[in-house]
Amino acid sequence: MASILGSVPGPRRKIFVSYHHKGDQAYYDAFSKAFHDTYEAITDNSLEREIDSDDVDYVMRRIRENHITGTSCTIVLIGAETALRKYVDWEIKATLDKNHALLGVYLPTAARSVDNKVIVPGRFLDNYNSGYAVWASWANLTANITNCKKLIEEARTRDCGLIDNSRARRVRNG
């Protein structure tokens, strides 16, 4: 009698989710709940509370070592104040320093310019314009697991030669 072996699921892909904790926590929670079986979202730690230091290089090293290392993609949840947050900029910088994939997701609460364009962190915009970063709506990302997987895999296939990490680090919140 032949036995039938089901596919053994591999380890979940680790992703880092960057967002404005005070403004967009509910979206992070919804993402984490919807995709907890598919992705290991790096734990929700507010860097502002966790790393109590004025030494920017130290903070950047902690972001890289404790949050970005071991992941393959950073998802930036872009809400009303995300573009103004220094830690979001630093997390994007650390992601690009490691040549990891970058996916921006605009939330229904995203701030918009007078011409109705979503206002995004400058470093993310540089990399979207260069062709490196992938851009999606919250509705598209969360429509189903397949959409999320496709967006992450699309981001992972982008040529690292397109990375533009030349912008000066944001020194304070807006």
C-alpha positions as CSV (number, residue, x, y, z in Angstrom):
1,M,0.0,0.0,0.0
2,A,1.5,3.3,-1.0
3,S,1.5,6.1,1.5
4,I,0.6,9.7,0.6
5,L,2.7,12.4,2.0
6,G,1.3,15.9,2.3
7,S,3.6,18.8,1.8
8,V,5.4,19.8,4.8
9,P,5.2,23.6,5.3
10,G,8.5,25.3,5.4
11,P,9.4,28.0,7.9
12,R,7.4,31.2,7.7
13,R,9.2,34.1,6.0
14,K,10.2,36.8,8.5
15,I,9.2,40.3,7.6
16,F,9.6,43.6,9.5
17,V,6.7,45.9,9.7
18,S,7.5,49.6,10.1
19,Y,4.7,52.0,11.0
20,H,3.8,55.0,13.3
21,H,2.9,53.1,16.5
22,K,0.7,55.8,18.0
23,G,-1.3,56.5,14.8
24,D,-1.4,53.1,13.0
25,Q,-1.3,50.4,15.7
26,A,-4.7,49.1,14.7
27,Y,-3.5,48.4,11.1
28,Y,-0.4,46.6,12.4
29,D,-2.7,44.5,14.7
30,A,-5.0,43.7,11.8
31,F,-2.1,42.7,9.5
32,S,-0.6,40.6,12.2
33,K,-3.9,38.8,12.9
34,A,-4.6,38.2,9.2
35,F,-1.2,36.9,8.3
36,H,0.2,35.3,11.5
37,D,0.1,31.8,10.0
38,T,1.9,32.9,6.8
39,Y,4.5,35.4,8.0
40,E,6.5,35.9,11.1
41,A,6.1,39.6,11.6
42,I,8.9,40.9,13.8
43,T,7.6,41.7,17.2
44,D,5.8,45.0,17.7
45,N,8.4,47.0,19.7
46,S,8.2,50.8,19.7
47,L,11.8,51.8,19.1
48,E,11.3,55.1,20.7
49,R,10.6,53.4,24.1
50,E,12.9,50.4,23.6
51,I,16.1,52.2,22.7
52,D,16.8,55.0,25.1
53,S,19.8,56.7,23.5
54,D,20.7,59.9,21.7
55,D,23.5,58.1,19.8
56,V,22.1,57.8,16.3
57,D,24.7,55.3,15.2
58,Y,24.0,53.1,18.2
59,V,20.2,53.2,17.5
60,M,20.8,52.4,13.8
61,R,23.0,49.4,14.8
62,R,20.3,48.2,17.2
63,I,17.6,48.5,14.4
64,R,19.8,46.5,12.0
65,E,20.8,43.8,14.4
66,N,17.7,43.4,16.5
67,H,14.9,44.0,13.9
68,I,16.1,43.9,10.3
69,T,18.7,41.1,10.4
70,G,17.0,37.8,9.6
71,T,14.1,39.3,7.7
72,S,13.8,39.4,4.0
73,C,11.3,42.3,3.5
74,T,10.2,45.4,5.3
75,I,6.6,46.5,4.9
76,V,6.0,50.2,5.6
77,L,2.4,50.9,6.7
78,I,1.9,54.5,5.6
79,G,-0.7,56.4,7.5
80,A,-1.4,60.1,8.3
81,E,1.9,60.8,10.1
82,T,4.2,58.1,8.9
83,A,6.2,60.4,6.6
84,L,7.1,62.6,9.6
85,R,8.5,59.8,11.8
86,K,12.3,59.6,12.2
87,Y,12.3,55.9,13.2
88,V,10.4,54.9,10.1
89,D,13.0,56.6,8.0
90,W,15.8,54.9,10.0
91,E,14.1,51.5,9.6
92,I,13.8,52.0,5.9
93,K,17.5,53.0,5.8
94,A,18.5,49.9,7.7
95,T,16.4,47.8,5.4
96,L,18.2,49.2,2.3
97,D,21.6,48.9,4.0
98,K,20.9,45.2,4.2
99,N,19.6,45.0,0.6
100,H,16.3,43.7,1.8
101,A,13.0,44.1,-0.1
102,L,10.8,47.2,0.5
103,L,7.1,47.3,0.2
104,G,5.0,50.4,1.0
105,V,1.4,50.1,1.8
106,Y,-0.8,53.2,2.0
107,L,-3.5,53.0,4.6
108,P,-7.0,54.5,4.3
109,T,-5.8,57.2,6.8
110,A,-2.8,58.2,4.7
111,A,-2.1,61.9,4.3
112,R,-2.6,63.3,0.9
113,S,-1.2,66.4,-0.9
114,V,-3.4,69.0,-2.6
115,D,-3.2,67.0,-5.8
116,N,-4.4,63.9,-4.0
117,K,-1.1,62.0,-3.9
118,V,-0.2,60.0,-0.8
119,I,2.5,61.6,1.3
120,V,5.2,59.0,1.9
121,P,8.5,59.0,3.7
122,G,11.2,60.6,1.5
123,R,13.5,57.6,1.5
124,F,10.7,55.3,0.5
125,L,9.8,57.8,-2.4
126,D,13.4,57.8,-3.6
127,N,13.3,54.0,-3.9
128,Y,9.9,53.9,-5.4
129,N,11.1,56.4,-8.0
130,S,14.2,54.4,-8.7
131,G,12.1,51.3,-9.3
132,Y,13.2,49.4,-6.2
133,A,10.3,49.7,-3.8
134,V,6.9,48.2,-4.4
135,W,3.7,50.2,-3.7
136,A,0.3,48.8,-2.8
137,S,-2.9,49.8,-1.1
138,W,-4.1,48.4,2.2
139,A,-7.1,46.9,0.5
140,N,-4.9,45.1,-2.1
141,L,-2.4,43.8,0.5
142,T,-5.1,42.5,2.8
143,A,-7.6,41.2,0.1
144,N,-6.2,37.7,0.5
145,I,-3.0,35.8,1.4
146,T,-2.1,35.3,-2.3
147,N,-2.0,39.1,-2.9
148,C,0.2,39.7,0.1
149,K,2.6,36.9,-1.0
150,K,2.7,38.2,-4.6
151,L,3.6,41.7,-3.4
152,I,6.3,40.5,-1.1
153,E,7.8,38.2,-3.7
154,E,7.7,41.0,-6.3
155,A,9.6,43.3,-3.9
156,R,12.1,40.5,-3.3
157,T,12.9,40.2,-7.0
158,R,13.8,43.9,-7.5
159,D,17.4,44.6,-8.5
160,C,19.4,45.9,-5.5
161,G,21.3,48.1,-7.9
162,L,18.2,50.3,-7.9
163,I,18.5,51.1,-4.2
164,D,18.9,54.8,-3.4
165,N,19.9,55.3,0.2
166,S,21.6,58.6,-0.3
167,R,19.1,60.8,1.6
168,A,20.4,62.2,4.9
169,R,18.8,60.6,7.9
170,R,15.8,62.3,9.4
171,V,17.0,63.8,12.7
172,R,13.6,64.5,14.3
173,N,9.9,63.8,14.0
174,G,7.9,66.3,12.0
